[in-house]
Amino acid sequence: MAEERILDDISHRRFNALRNSWVLVSPHRTKRPWQGQQEAKSKTLLPEYDPECYLCPGNARAAGDSNPQYDSTFAFVNDYSAVKETQPDYVPDATDDDKSALLLQAEAVKGKCFVICFNPKHNLTLADIAPAEIVPIINTWTSIYQAHLPASSPHYLPSNVIGKPTQQYTYMQIFENKGAAMGCSNPHPHGQVWTTTSLPEEPSLEIASLTAYREKHSRCLLCDYVQTELKKQERIVYENDAWLAVVPWWATWPFEILLLSKNCKSCLPEFTAPEAELLAAAISQIAKRYDNLFETSFPYSMGMHQAPLNATEAERTNSHFHIHFYPPLLRSATVRKFLVGYEMLAEPQRDITPEQAAKRLRELDGVNCFRKAL
């Protein structure tokens, strides 16, 4: 323990076992003056209903369709999807010389993207709603995932809401970008789902690390990590019977959180209804603590990693469901961290230690959001 306390004051690197990479930690840099860019404080005075919002109930969307008068969650195919379901196939030119074939590689990607409105009220975020109102969001994530599984999967369940996929996709990324600082184009509470025929880079790196760890140690990497964090008690932000939220040992973003299932389950459909309720409680706790940290609507990107849709037996065995929260704010509601320079050219770097960040978040109220007192 004494050796680890030394790390509070010296520059050092930490190993990210989940990505097989490193991050530079520079705790002494928190004392430097800041004269750079500052983000505008978030505006919280939004109306409950905005007639100009293309996500509010009953309103026309950007592409012309109208939303129903929904009263809970509402999912629809993204009017401006990042990937196409139908497009020409791409076949590399067989006459290319060896150098072109090696260096100028490309592959076609097909897929389908969805938008999920979390709540009909325009002025709410996950920090403003009760855990019971987050459960329908989790159920929607689960049903969309189930509808895209192979028909042979025991968890496959077709959906009349989103329709049948035109082909078997490889991966589904479920995520939320909250706040203008994270590129969110509409403040109405919503998230996205992207399905693709390819396995994206980040989950691919994690699956490779999880697989290599099991092959070497005959154990699950994230199960071992959960046990380690529970034993150390230094980076825990919140926990309940089924979930553990920590600022991970290898965190890049100042107040990054890794939300882990305490039980080794590979995907959303494997969780029981009580476990889903406890997941909702954990997400609520995290969202409220974030907002209470700087008394602002705290921006972040949040997304879950789970087994690929058409996972092999090995990929399913090695997958351990978890959710990443990547928030950019560093010192206040207006000062954010940038990944530039050294981070882009060498390796990620952070200032405050994960232990310091976890302590600050742990000491905050996770039941009530500061806005309720305004």
N, C-alpha and C positions, 0 to 999 in steps of 0.2 A: 504493500500500500504506500509506503514512504517513497518508493521509486516512482509510483504513478503521480504522487503529489508534485514531484519535481516538474512534471509535464505542464503544470499550471503556469509556469514562469519561463519555460524555454521553448524556442522554436523546435518543432519536431514533425515527423511524418507519421501518419497512421494508415494502417492497411485496411482497405475495404474488402473484406472476405467475400462479399456478395457480388462484387464486380471484378475481383482480382486486380485491383488498382490501388493507388495511394493518394492521400490528400495531405497537403502541408498545413500545419497548424501554427499560428503566430500570435499567441495570447498577448504579447506586449504591444501589439499594434492598436489595441483598443484606445490607447492614450493619445493617438495622433489627432491633430485638429482636422476638421472636415470643412472644406470650402467648395466642394464639388456640387453636383446636381442634387436637388432635393425634390422628392415626389410631392405632389399636391396632396393635402389631407383629404381623405375620402369624404364625400358628401353623403350624409345619412338621411337627409330630408327628401326621401323619394315618396311618391304617392303610392297608395295601395293598389291603384289601377292606373295605368298609363295608356290612353287611347292611341298613342303613337308607337307603342311597343309591339313588335311582331311576335312576342311570346305570351302576352297576356291573353286570358280567356276571351274568345269571341272575336279577336282582332284578326285582320288580314296579315298573312306572312309575306316575307319579301318576294316570294315567287308567285303570290296571288291566292294560294289556298287560305282558308280561314280556320282558325283554331276552334275547337268545340268549347262549350262552357264547362271546362273541366274543374273539378273541385279537389283534386289530389295531385298525383303526378300525371304527366302527359308526355308520351313519346311519339316522335314522328321521324321520318327519313329526312335527313339534313337537306335543305334546298340547295346548298352549295357544298356538296360532299367533296372531300379531298381525294377520293378514289372513285372509280366508275365500276358499275356492275357489268356493263356491256361496252366493249371496245375492241378494236382490232388486235389480234395476237401479234406479238413481236418475236421474230426469229432472227437471230444475228446472221449477218452475211457470211456465208461459208467461205467466200473468196477472200475475206480479210486476211492480211498477213499475220504472222505469229504475234508481233508486237501489238497490233490493234486488238487482237483477241484477248491478249493478256491484260492490257491497260485500259481499254475502252469498253468495259463490260456494262451491260444493262439488262434488266429483266422487267417484264411487264408486271404490274400489280393491279389486281382487281379487288373490289370490296364494296362495302356499304357503310354509310355513316348515319348515325341517329343523334337527335337532340332529345334530352329528357328535361322537361320543366319540373323542377322539384316541388314547386308550390304555386298555386294560382296567384298569390299576392306578390306584387311587383317589388315591394320594399323589404322583403325578408331574405335572410341568408340562413345557412345551416346553423349559425350561431344564435339566430333569433327564434328558431322553432324547437319544440320539445322533442326528445328522443322518439316518442311515439309517432311523430310526423316524419321522422327519418326512416322508419321501418318500411313504409310504402316505396321509398326511393330504393332501398336495398332489395325489396321484392321485385321492383322493375328491372334493376341491374340483373338480378338472378334470372328472371323470365327471358330477357333478351339473350343472355348467355346460353340458357337451355335450348332456346329455339334455333341456335346456330350450331349445336352439337351434332355429330353424326347420329343417324337414326338408331344405330346399334348401341349407343351409349345408354347406360341405365338412367342417366340424368336428362336425357332428351325429352323435351316437352314442347310441341308446336305451339305457336302463338297466333291467334286471330287478329291481334292488334298490329303487329309489325309485318306480318306476311311471311311467306316461306322464302328462304334464301335461294338464289338461282343456282348456286353451287356450294360445295363444301369449302369454307374458308379455314385458314390456318390459325389465325390469332384474333383475339378481341381485346382492344384496349379501352377500358372505361376510365374516364377522367373528368375533372372539373378544373377550369381556369377561373379563379375568382379575382375580380378587380382589374382596373385598367392597366395597372402595372404589370399584369401577367397577360396582357393582350386580349382581355375579355371585351367583346364588342357590345355587350348588352348587360345591364346590371340585374335584369330579371334572373332569379335563382334558377340555374340550369347547369347541366353537365352534358358530356358527349360520349358517344360510343363509336369507335372505328373498328370495323372488321376488315381484315386483309388476307390475301392469299399467301403473303410472305410472313415470316417470323421476324418482327422488328429487332433492331440492334440491342436495346436495353434488356428486354426479357431474354433474348438469346444469350447475352453475356451472363445473366444471372443463372439461367438453366445450366450453362456450362460449368459455372462455379459450384452450384449445388450438386451436379452430377459428379464432378471430380472429387468433391469433399466426401460424398457417400462412398465412392469407389476406394478412397484412401482410408477412411475411418469407419465405414459401415454404419454411419449415423447421418441424420439430417442436420445440415449446417445450421438452419434457423431454429431447429429444436434445441441444439446445443447453445445457440446464441440467447434464446429465451431463458434457458436455465442459468447462463452466465450472468445476464443482466439482473435476474431475480436474486441471485446470490450477491452481486456487487451492490445493488441498490443505489448507484450513483447517477444513473442517467434516466431513471424512470420518471415519467411525467404523470402517468395515470395507469391504473390497472383495475380490472374486475375479474370475475371468475373465468372468463373466456379470452380476454384480450389484454395485451400489454403494449403501451405506448412509450417509446423511448426516444431521446435524441441520440441517434446511433453513434457508436464509437468513431465511425468514419464519416460523420456528417460533413457535407460541403456547405450547405446553406446555414446561416446563423442559427435559426430556430427550426431546423429541419426535424421532422418526426417520422419514425418508422413504426407503424401500427401492425403488430404481429398477432396471429392467432396462437394461443397457448397450446392448442391441439393441432397436430400435424394433419391438416386437410388441404387438398390441392385446389379447390375451386368453390365458388359461392353455393352451388346446389348441395354441397356436402354438409352445410351448417344447418342445425336444427332451428326451429322458430325461436327458442330461448336464446340461442347463440346469436341469431340475427338481431334480437332485441338488445343484447349486450353490445353488439357491434354498433348499433345506433347510439347507445349511451356513450360509447368511446368516441365516436365521431363528434357527438354533441360536446363532450368535454373538451376535445381538442379545439374545435371551432370557437368555443366561448373563451378558452384560455388565450388563444391567439388574439381575439378582439380586445380582451382585457389587458393584454401586455402593454400596448401603446394607446389604448382607448381609441381605436380606429377600426374601421372595417378592414381587417387584416388580409392582404392579398396572398394568394398561394396558387400553386398547381398541385393537385392531388390526383393520384391514380393508383389503381390496384394491379398487382401482378399475380396471375394464377395460371393454371395449366393451359397450354394451347388447346384450341377447340378440337383439333384432330390429334391430340397428344399420343405419342407412343406410350407403351407401358412404363418405360424408363422415365420419360418426361413427366408422366402423371405421378409416379412414385417420388420423384425428386422435387416436385413443385410443392411449395409451402406458401399458402395464401398470405399476402401481406399488402399493406397500403402505404405508399410514400406521400408525404406532405412536404413540398418544397416552397417555403415562403422567402421572399427576397429582402424583407426589412431587416435592418441591422441595428441601428442605434435609437431610432425614434420612428414616429409615424411618417416622417418625411425623408429619412436617410436609408437608402437601400444598398445592398451589396451588388456589385457588378462582377461578372465573370469575363474578365478582359485581360489583355497583356499576358502575364505569367500563366494565368489560368487557361488561356487559349493556346499558349505556345509551349507550356511545360506540363503543369498538373494543377488540379484544383487547390485552392488555398482558403483558409478561414481564419478569423481573428479570435473571437471568444471560444473557449473550449466547449465541447459538448456538455461537460459536467456543469459548467457555469450556466449555459443556456437551459439545461434541464431543471436546475434549481430555481431559476426565475419562473419558468412555466409551471413547475410543480406547486409553487407557493401562491399561484393565482386562483381565483374563483373559477371553477369549471361548471357551476350550476346556473349562475346568473350572468348574463351579458351586461356590460356597463351601460348599454343604451336604455335598459329598463329603469335606471335611476335618473335618467335625464328628464 
